[in-house]
Amino acid sequence: MPTQVTNYQCPACTAPLKFVASSGKLECEYCGSSYDVAEIEALYAEKEEKAVEAFQNEQQANPAQEAAQADLRVYTCPSCSAQLVCDQTTAATSCPYCGNPSVVPGQLTGVFEPNYVIPFQLDKQEAENALRRHYKNKILLPKEFRSDSHIQEIRGVYVPFWLMDMHADVDQTFHATRSSVHRRGDYEIITTRHYNVRRAGTLEFERVPADASSKMPDDYMDSLEPFNYSEMKPFSTAYLPGFLADKYDISAEDCTGRIETRCRNSAREFIRGTVTGYDSCTLTDEKINLERTKMRQALLPVWLLSTRWKGNNYLFAMNGQTGKMVGDLPISWKRFWAIFFATMAPLSALALVFCMLYGGR
């Protein structure tokens, strides 16, 4: 029976291959061989087809099991035969026993198959170094967050995004004023002229992104933008080994509202920016019609570190292409008070000495 999971193995020594951001190739850590994505993709095309077939057969043969475990999937690692338990959106993972990266091609087929992928361009070491720099000089950060063992928990994840093109027809009316001042004898006269200003036009928005994973906070994913879409590649599972990947679980229709809001705000600001030369300008009427013209799926690279500390969740995220970072950090109140009292004690002693020396005068 064909396996539902594919391990990309080195043709030279059969050790696992991983996609390496710095070279843009799949590399073997054991013998040092490296391979182009297209080369490995062609080599493993038949295995992926069999994995997809096994995935579909399993779904058809075990509908009751699928319903009972709606949030879980069980796969067999081709390298060590261990059972891999993943949620239903996982498309790439690694075996917890042998460590080999595994891809579940059946997860990214049909409507779930992305059109594009932006490969990781920053590797794990660069992400760890960026996190260390981010922590540097933050003296109130809990010690647990500074440890190397904590930093090394950072993971590379391909996050699913919808990329939409929008056509916008904009028609805006403004009430604008322009004032002038002149003197007549002892009087200062202010003359204010009022204008009815209208602006209308069309705008085209291309590849406006919205993350399509319910696991990812929207505000974090929005903050990691922009991505350089000129470096997008046609999707291939050969980019996934060595990283985690998810398929989307938020539909394009559910993301459309977010994207329309972004386009509407951008269109409003752009058209307003064309009204110049007035002392004041107030929007009085507006019509913005939006039409979705194109939609694509893409997997975009993100380095993630999720930590729970004292009952709260903290998330660090970094754009795996550009290095842009976003994240919240906790405060160690124990360290805060230690620093506070360490600072105040000498000042209090100095004040006491000053009072003893000069208080009686």
Summary of the structure (lengths in Angstrom):
residues: 361
radius of gyration: 28.8
end to end distance: 97.6
largest distance: 101.4
contacts: 1047
relative contact order: 0.17
helix: 32%
strand: 37%
